[in-house]
């Protein structure tokens, strides 16, 4: 079996490898430290599964997933991240990922998730299954942040984390004008008036942890 692990933290990658090797002793595991390199590997090699972090330099795990799906890359993708489930889980599944688990539960869930995904199924937690059911049945009103695009959502989180426009532009490798446009769209879509109201909203939701 051949596995790709993409995470910008060396210690995390080595920890994941140790967990995987306990159950998949013969697995060949390749590593990547940023999203662009991970996408290159996915384009040029075949894997049984790719395990991607959300927050990586140059390209996020979410963007890698969306690009891979758009290019019909067949490798199934498992997103593993320290972000709370409520922030990204539904977004990565909509993007085409085969599963989503938190780093805090990786020791218990990782090999189970790998087995399920390489067998051709999806891996989701019970709580995420409930969210998907609610969305399918329209049993709940969407929170205002769920009306945002993935990029707008990412910019909103960075604003709430105290980043100024120039810092966000550097992090996302975009120009300042583009970030200002995203900020204006966020305020228009959410009905919030300024950064202070945006920050208050974010911290009133399940957005209190920022890696």
Protein Blocks (a to p, Z undefined) as FASTA:
>chain_A
ZZddddfbfklmmmmmmmmmmmmmmbccdddfbfklmmmmmmmpccfbdcddfbdghiaf
klmmmmmmmnopabdcddddfbdfklmmmmmmmnopabdcdfklmmmmmmmmmmmmmnop
acddfklmmmmmmmmnopaccdfklmpcfklmmmmmmmmnopafklmmmmnopafklmmm
mmmmmmmmnopabfklmmmmmmmmcclbcZZ
